[in-house]
Amino acid sequence: MTSILLHLAAALCYALVAVGGWRHCRVSDPQSCPPRWLRPAYVAALLVHGAAVWAILFGGVTSGIRLGVAPVLSLTLWLAGVILAWDLRRPEGHWTTLIHAPAAAAVAIVAAILPLSLNPVVAAGRPALVAHLLVAVVSYALFSVVAIHAFLMTLAEQALHHHRFFRWLEHLPRS
């Protein structure tokens, strides 16, 4: 129950970041984008999502980890968000939060809705299994960040070579 409420709270935080950030950057002049509240709000959303991930993986489990589609997907998007949050230190790094936040909100809602596995993976006394699971999930998170970046770069390259721009690319916030 706690993981459901935390995932719904994370989805709400991500939705507020996404909607508020896009509205502010589309309405105001490019010099005021990103708004000052965007970075702290995104970090707060990541903290709430991190607590939700912890609750869904380890909540109610004495010696193991609860794996399934929803927990691993939520963990992957949370790790991708943490990786992308490192980009916030650059002035133009706010666009990653505006792209990641809607996807993370959707995944948080899915994680709150999908049923959990009743049988946790017992990893007590098996450090190799724990290391394997950790490396696997981190690699999926990195791969998702790279795949999204490659997709956006391909679209931008095609638009530049054909002298046409997609409408959603034109409305991305500018730094």
C-alpha positions as CSV (number, residue, x, y, z in Angstrom):
1,M,0.0,0.0,0.0
2,T,2.8,2.4,0.8
3,S,4.5,1.8,-2.5
4,I,1.2,2.5,-4.3
5,L,0.8,5.9,-2.6
6,L,4.4,6.8,-3.1
7,H,4.3,5.9,-6.8
8,L,1.1,8.0,-7.2
9,A,2.8,10.9,-5.4
10,A,5.9,10.5,-7.6
11,A,3.6,10.6,-10.7
12,L,2.0,13.7,-9.4
13,C,5.4,15.4,-8.8
14,Y,6.6,14.4,-12.3
15,A,3.4,15.6,-13.9
16,L,3.7,19.0,-12.2
17,V,7.3,19.3,-13.4
18,A,6.4,18.4,-16.9
19,V,3.3,20.5,-17.3
20,G,4.6,23.5,-15.4
21,G,8.0,23.4,-17.1
22,W,6.6,23.1,-20.6
23,R,4.0,25.8,-20.0
24,H,6.5,28.2,-18.5
25,C,9.1,27.6,-21.3
26,R,6.5,28.0,-24.1
27,V,4.8,31.1,-22.7
28,S,7.7,33.1,-21.4
29,D,10.7,34.4,-23.2
30,P,13.6,32.0,-23.7
31,Q,15.8,33.9,-21.3
32,S,13.6,32.9,-18.3
33,C,13.6,29.2,-19.2
34,P,14.1,27.1,-17.1
35,P,12.2,28.5,-14.2
36,R,14.0,28.6,-10.9
37,W,11.6,26.1,-9.3
38,L,12.2,23.4,-12.0
39,R,15.5,21.9,-10.7
40,P,14.4,21.6,-7.0
41,A,11.0,20.2,-8.1
42,Y,12.6,17.6,-10.3
43,V,15.0,16.6,-7.5
44,A,12.0,16.3,-5.1
45,A,10.2,14.1,-7.7
46,L,13.3,11.9,-7.9
47,L,13.5,11.6,-4.1
48,V,9.8,10.6,-3.8
49,H,10.2,8.2,-6.7
50,G,13.4,6.8,-5.0
51,A,11.4,6.1,-1.8
52,A,8.6,4.5,-3.9
53,V,11.2,2.2,-5.7
54,W,12.7,1.3,-2.3
55,A,9.2,0.5,-1.0
56,I,8.2,-1.6,-4.0
57,L,11.4,-3.6,-4.1
58,F,12.0,-4.2,-0.4
59,G,8.8,-3.3,1.4
60,G,7.4,-6.3,3.3
61,V,10.2,-8.6,2.2
62,T,12.5,-9.9,5.0
63,S,15.4,-11.3,3.0
64,G,15.1,-10.6,-0.7
65,I,14.0,-8.4,-3.4
66,R,10.7,-8.2,-5.1
67,L,11.2,-8.3,-8.9
68,G,8.6,-8.0,-11.6
69,V,7.7,-5.8,-14.5
70,A,6.5,-2.9,-12.5
71,P,9.4,-2.7,-9.9
72,V,12.1,-3.1,-12.5
73,L,10.5,-0.6,-14.9
74,S,10.2,1.9,-12.1
75,L,13.7,1.3,-10.9
76,T,15.0,1.7,-14.5
77,L,13.2,5.0,-15.0
78,W,14.3,6.3,-11.6
79,L,18.0,5.4,-12.4
80,A,17.6,7.1,-15.8
81,G,16.3,10.2,-14.0
82,V,19.2,10.2,-11.6
83,I,21.6,10.0,-14.5
84,L,19.8,12.7,-16.4
85,A,19.7,14.9,-13.2
86,W,23.4,15.1,-13.4
87,D,22.8,17.1,-16.6
88,L,21.0,19.8,-14.6
89,R,24.3,21.4,-13.6
90,R,24.5,22.8,-17.2
91,P,22.4,25.8,-18.1
92,E,20.8,23.9,-21.1
93,G,20.3,20.7,-19.2
94,H,16.7,21.4,-18.2
95,W,15.3,19.9,-21.4
96,T,16.2,16.4,-20.2
97,T,13.9,16.8,-17.3
98,L,11.1,18.0,-19.5
99,I,11.4,14.9,-21.7
100,H,12.0,12.4,-18.8
101,A,9.3,13.7,-16.5
102,P,6.2,12.6,-18.6
103,A,7.7,9.2,-19.2
104,A,8.5,8.7,-15.5
105,A,5.0,9.9,-14.5
106,A,3.5,7.2,-16.8
107,V,5.8,4.5,-15.4
108,A,5.0,5.5,-11.8
109,I,1.3,5.2,-12.5
110,V,1.9,1.8,-14.2
111,A,3.9,0.7,-11.2
112,A,1.1,1.7,-8.9
113,I,-1.5,-0.2,-10.9
114,L,0.3,-3.5,-11.8
115,P,0.1,-6.2,-9.2
116,L,3.2,-7.2,-7.3
117,S,4.9,-10.6,-7.3
118,L,4.2,-12.4,-4.1
119,N,7.4,-14.5,-4.2
120,P,10.5,-12.3,-3.7
121,V,13.9,-13.4,-5.1
122,V,15.9,-14.4,-2.0
123,A,19.3,-12.9,-2.3
124,A,20.6,-13.5,1.2
125,G,24.0,-15.0,1.2
126,R,24.3,-14.6,-2.6
127,P,26.4,-11.6,-3.3
128,A,27.0,-12.6,-6.9
129,L,23.2,-12.6,-7.5
130,V,22.8,-9.2,-5.9
131,A,25.7,-7.8,-8.1
132,H,24.2,-9.4,-11.2
133,L,20.8,-7.8,-10.5
134,L,22.3,-4.5,-9.8
135,V,24.5,-4.4,-13.0
136,A,21.5,-5.6,-15.1
137,V,19.2,-2.9,-14.0
138,V,21.8,-0.2,-14.2
139,S,22.7,-1.3,-17.7
140,Y,19.0,-1.1,-18.7
141,A,18.8,2.4,-17.3
142,L,21.9,3.5,-19.2
143,F,20.6,1.8,-22.4
144,S,17.3,3.6,-22.1
145,V,19.0,7.0,-21.8
146,V,21.2,6.2,-24.8
147,A,18.3,5.0,-26.9
148,I,16.2,8.1,-26.2
149,H,19.2,10.3,-27.0
150,A,19.9,8.4,-30.2
151,F,16.3,8.6,-31.3
152,L,16.2,12.4,-30.7
153,M,19.5,12.9,-32.5
154,T,18.3,10.9,-35.5
155,L,15.1,13.0,-35.7
156,A,17.1,16.2,-35.5
157,E,19.6,15.0,-38.1
158,Q,16.8,14.1,-40.6
159,A,15.2,17.5,-40.0
160,L,18.4,19.3,-40.6
161,H,19.3,17.4,-43.8
162,H,15.8,17.8,-45.3
163,H,15.5,21.4,-44.2
164,R,12.3,20.7,-42.3
165,F,11.6,20.7,-38.6
166,F,9.1,18.8,-36.6
167,R,6.6,21.0,-34.8
168,W,7.5,19.4,-31.4
169,L,11.2,20.0,-32.1
170,E,10.5,23.7,-32.7
171,H,8.8,24.0,-29.3
172,L,11.6,22.5,-27.3
173,P,12.8,25.0,-24.7
174,R,15.9,26.9,-25.8
175,S,18.7,27.9,-23.6
